[in-house]
């Protein structure tokens, strides 16, 4: 865990020890729904009561104990409070920033195909 490894899945990167970026997105969505600060304390219990994952699971995401929550659990938590994720095409400005970062960091290495 103490190493400075960067995980690379094509274009998505985060360092060892960093929490998956989806958690921050979920936190932001829950803050918009429930409010910030002590109002957020209601979110984990509301998710559990509406058929989502246990409140303790959601609390562990929000306090940083869980680093890589499962996709299905994220979707279940969001659905329990009437939200869903969706996929959209990346805008040109974001794609450009990612390409520039790749050039700076030596580019994304492609696997050699077996002959």
C-alpha atoms as a printed R data frame, in Angstrom:
    type eleno elety resid chain resno       x       y       z
1   ATOM     1    CA   UNK     A     1   0.000   0.000   0.000
2   ATOM     2    CA   UNK     A     2   2.818   2.438   0.687
3   ATOM     3    CA   UNK     A     3   4.160   2.268  -2.855
4   ATOM     4    CA   UNK     A     4   3.631   5.036  -5.366
5   ATOM     5    CA   UNK     A     5   2.090   2.914  -8.106
6   ATOM     6    CA   UNK     A     6  -0.226   4.376 -10.700
7   ATOM     7    CA   UNK     A     7  -2.998   2.053 -11.839
8   ATOM     8    CA   UNK     A     8  -3.687   2.482 -15.535
9   ATOM     9    CA   UNK     A     9  -6.762   1.153 -17.202
10  ATOM    10    CA   UNK     A    10  -6.301   2.691 -20.616
11  ATOM    11    CA   UNK     A    11  -7.274   6.244 -19.776
12  ATOM    12    CA   UNK     A    12  -8.343   6.155 -16.125
13  ATOM    13    CA   UNK     A    13  -5.613   6.549 -13.533
14  ATOM    14    CA   UNK     A    14  -5.353   6.856  -9.802
15  ATOM    15    CA   UNK     A    15  -2.548   6.130  -7.390
16  ATOM    16    CA   UNK     A    16  -2.276   3.316  -4.891
17  ATOM    17    CA   UNK     A    17  -3.868   4.622  -1.709
18  ATOM    18    CA   UNK     A    18  -6.279   6.916  -3.553
19  ATOM    19    CA   UNK     A    19  -9.965   6.204  -3.247
20  ATOM    20    CA   UNK     A    20 -11.808   5.371  -6.440
21  ATOM    21    CA   UNK     A    21 -13.086   8.633  -7.983
22  ATOM    22    CA   UNK     A    22 -16.655   7.255  -8.110
23  ATOM    23    CA   UNK     A    23 -16.878   7.709  -4.330
24  ATOM    24    CA   UNK     A    24 -16.417  11.471  -4.643
25  ATOM    25    CA   UNK     A    25 -19.076  11.553  -7.362
26  ATOM    26    CA   UNK     A    26 -21.486   9.642  -5.121
27  ATOM    27    CA   UNK     A    27 -20.662  11.907  -2.169
28  ATOM    28    CA   UNK     A    28 -21.403  14.985  -4.294
29  ATOM    29    CA   UNK     A    29 -24.718  13.510  -5.480
30  ATOM    30    CA   UNK     A    30 -25.722  12.650  -1.900
31  ATOM    31    CA   UNK     A    31 -24.789  16.135  -0.689
32  ATOM    32    CA   UNK     A    32 -27.052  17.603  -3.361
33  ATOM    33    CA   UNK     A    33 -29.869  15.302  -2.230
34  ATOM    34    CA   UNK     A    34 -29.456  15.474   1.562
35  ATOM    35    CA   UNK     A    35 -27.361  18.594   2.190
36  ATOM    36    CA   UNK     A    36 -23.860  18.977   3.588
37  ATOM    37    CA   UNK     A    37 -22.470  18.417   7.056
38  ATOM    38    CA   UNK     A    38 -24.650  16.720   9.643
39  ATOM    39    CA   UNK     A    39 -27.500  16.436   7.123
40  ATOM    40    CA   UNK     A    40 -25.378  13.884   5.257
41  ATOM    41    CA   UNK     A    41 -25.630  11.574   8.285
42  ATOM    42    CA   UNK     A    42 -29.129  10.651   7.076
43  ATOM    43    CA   UNK     A    43 -27.956   9.418   3.662
44  ATOM    44    CA   UNK     A    44 -26.508   5.977   4.601
45  ATOM    45    CA   UNK     A    45 -29.574   5.010   6.650
46  ATOM    46    CA   UNK     A    46 -31.970   6.249   3.946
47  ATOM    47    CA   UNK     A    47 -30.097   4.155   1.364
48  ATOM    48    CA   UNK     A    48 -30.325   1.046   3.545
49  ATOM    49    CA   UNK     A    49 -34.031   1.578   4.337
50  ATOM    50    CA   UNK     A    50 -34.825   1.922   0.624
51  ATOM    51    CA   UNK     A    51 -33.264  -1.417  -0.308
52  ATOM    52    CA   UNK     A    52 -29.675  -0.327  -0.976
53  ATOM    53    CA   UNK     A    53 -26.485  -1.540   0.696
54  ATOM    54    CA   UNK     A    54 -26.085  -1.427   4.459
55  ATOM    55    CA   UNK     A    55 -25.613   1.983   6.042
56  ATOM    56    CA   UNK     A    56 -22.215   0.839   7.362
57  ATOM    57    CA   UNK     A    57 -21.096   0.107   3.796
58  ATOM    58    CA   UNK     A    58 -22.018   3.591   2.617
59  ATOM    59    CA   UNK     A    59 -20.381   5.162   5.679
60  ATOM    60    CA   UNK     A    60 -17.185   3.254   4.873
61  ATOM    61    CA   UNK     A    61 -17.180   4.777   1.372
62  ATOM    62    CA   UNK     A    62 -17.757   8.259   2.701
63  ATOM    63    CA   UNK     A    63 -15.126   8.087   5.453
64  ATOM    64    CA   UNK     A    64 -12.466   6.521   3.222
65  ATOM    65    CA   UNK     A    65 -12.289   3.015   4.720
66  ATOM    66    CA   UNK     A    66 -13.461   1.453   1.444
67  ATOM    67    CA   UNK     A    67 -11.159   2.307  -1.437
68  ATOM    68    CA   UNK     A    68 -12.744   0.396  -4.332
69  ATOM    69    CA   UNK     A    69 -16.507  -0.117  -3.949
70  ATOM    70    CA   UNK     A    70 -18.141  -2.597  -6.291
71  ATOM    71    CA   UNK     A    71 -20.018  -1.218  -9.282
72  ATOM    72    CA   UNK     A    72 -23.256  -3.029  -8.439
73  ATOM    73    CA   UNK     A    73 -23.178  -1.646  -4.886
74  ATOM    74    CA   UNK     A    74 -22.722   1.913  -6.142
75  ATOM    75    CA   UNK     A    75 -25.657   1.467  -8.531
76  ATOM    76    CA   UNK     A    76 -27.840  -0.021  -5.768
77  ATOM    77    CA   UNK     A    77 -27.066   2.868  -3.402
78  ATOM    78    CA   UNK     A    78 -27.889   5.465  -6.028
79  ATOM    79    CA   UNK     A    79 -31.100   3.681  -7.052
80  ATOM    80    CA   UNK     A    80 -32.208   3.572  -3.404
81  ATOM    81    CA   UNK     A    81 -32.318   7.383  -3.389
82  ATOM    82    CA   UNK     A    82 -33.781   7.752  -6.864
83  ATOM    83    CA   UNK     A    83 -30.560   8.327  -8.811
84  ATOM    84    CA   UNK     A    84 -28.747   6.540 -11.602
85  ATOM    85    CA   UNK     A    85 -25.487   6.828 -13.496
86  ATOM    86    CA   UNK     A    86 -25.314   7.251 -17.208
87  ATOM    87    CA   UNK     A    87 -22.645   7.047 -19.863
88  ATOM    88    CA   UNK     A    88 -21.947   9.902 -22.235
89  ATOM    89    CA   UNK     A    89 -19.333  10.820 -24.743
90  ATOM    90    CA   UNK     A    90 -16.371  12.707 -23.296
91  ATOM    91    CA   UNK     A    91 -16.246  16.351 -24.327
92  ATOM    92    CA   UNK     A    92 -13.379  17.478 -26.578
93  ATOM    93    CA   UNK     A    93 -11.711  19.640 -23.910
94  ATOM    94    CA   UNK     A    94 -11.468  16.742 -21.446
95  ATOM    95    CA   UNK     A    95 -10.160  14.390 -24.118
96  ATOM    96    CA   UNK     A    96  -7.501  16.947 -25.066
97  ATOM    97    CA   UNK     A    97  -6.310  17.305 -21.458
98  ATOM    98    CA   UNK     A    98  -6.035  13.527 -21.121
99  ATOM    99    CA   UNK     A    99  -4.054  13.239 -24.363
100 ATOM   100    CA   UNK     A   100  -1.676  16.000 -23.225
101 ATOM   101    CA   UNK     A   101  -1.159  14.229 -19.882
102 ATOM   102    CA   UNK     A   102  -0.434  10.976 -21.693
103 ATOM   103    CA   UNK     A   103   2.233  12.640 -23.837
104 ATOM   104    CA   UNK     A   104   3.807  14.188 -20.757
105 ATOM   105    CA   UNK     A   105   3.833  10.829 -18.942
106 ATOM   106    CA   UNK     A   106   5.183   8.792 -21.846
107 ATOM   107    CA   UNK     A   107   1.876   7.759 -23.379
108 ATOM   108    CA   UNK     A   108  -0.290   4.721 -22.833
109 ATOM   109    CA   UNK     A   109   1.587   1.540 -23.577
110 ATOM   110    CA   UNK     A   110  -0.252  -0.836 -25.862
111 ATOM   111    CA   UNK     A   111   0.021  -4.591 -25.468
112 ATOM   112    CA   UNK     A   112   1.767  -6.335 -28.296
113 ATOM   113    CA   UNK     A   113  -0.526  -8.679 -30.154
114 ATOM   114    CA   UNK     A   114   0.462 -12.307 -30.392
115 ATOM   115    CA   UNK     A   115   1.574 -13.274 -33.878
